[in-house]
């Protein structure tokens, strides 16, 4: 079975070498870079066994992107603390939504209306949430989301595509990204918010697609990985209106 490798970072902004990847299953670290080839240098190495290849990497690469702990202990925060992040950030709040389904949507009356084929009147739905978003955007803060969409879209994804009208009305910018593009870009298979490019709120779901807890990530190299994913997703995503129009042409 193939490893699940996550790109941690590179010491080069040009050709991406040398770099560090981490095996999400075993925690092992994979480093690649230029090989050490000078026989005199190799002769000085101890315990270099047959089949092993010595490589040369800058010290900063290991410091910046190597694991900082033998076993990482997640920092789990409560939902009240998570909610406070949306008023305490200073500039930007950005989310990646990668799931095909969110269980919390399905018991709502709006979801029932949508699945019955009825037009959903989003005005006034969750008025407190809408008021808070308007208040924060009036302060000049930005809220953005990129939603990954399957081919064909699931019922939950189509519901959120319709829901984007409400989010946009209160100041959020909503974009859509095809699943194939997300996979090609190597985006993380995780839902997360990133605030001010300095902290990440990782949303953990159970097998039934229920949100179970939120992990706060502040370690700079880890936050950088999510910021890189944000930049790639934003670059390739399209405004939800454009995606919805394209989807209509495919259904015609």
C-alpha positions, 0 to 999 in steps of 0.5 A: 500500500502506498504511503500517505505523504504530506509535503512539509516544506522546501529549503528552495523557492526555485526548484523545490529541492531539497524538501521534507515530506512526512508519512502521515501513517507512520510519522516517518520523515522522507528527505530528498536532495542532492546526493553526496557523491565524492568518494572521500566524503562518503568514506567518512560516513559511518553505518552507511549500508548497502542500498542507502544513499547519503544526501546533503540538505541545509540545516535550516530545512530540518529546523524549519520543516522537520518534526519538533516533537517525537509524538505530537500532542494535539491542542484541542479547543472547545467550540466556544473558543472556536467561535471567538476566533471569528471576532478576534482575528484582525484581517482574514479568515479563510476556509477549505471545505473538502467533504462530500457531506456535512451531517449538520446541514441535513436536519435543517428546514432549508436542507429539506426545502432544497432537497424537495426542489423548493426555492430556499429563502435564505434571508433571515436564516441564522440571523445571529450568525449573519449579523456577526458576519456583517459586523466583522466585514464592516470592520474591513475583515475578509472571510473567504471559502473554497469549497471542493466539489465532486463530479457529479456534485453530491446533494450536500455540495449542491445545497452549499452551492445554493447556500453561498448566496446567503454567505455572499450577502453577509460579506463572505467570498465563496469559491468552488474547486473541482475535486480533480483539481484539488487532488492534482494540487495535493491539497490536504484532505482536511477541513480547516480555517486559517486566521491571519496566516498565523493560526489554523483551526483544523476541523475534525469529523467522525465517520458519520460526517459530524464535527467532533472537535477543533484542533488549534495549530500555531507552530509556524512551519505547520501553519505555513503548510496550510497557507500554501494549500490556501494559496494553491486552492485560491489560485485555481478555484472560481467564484461560486456563481461562475461554477454554478453557471457552468454546472447548469450548462453541463446539466442542459 
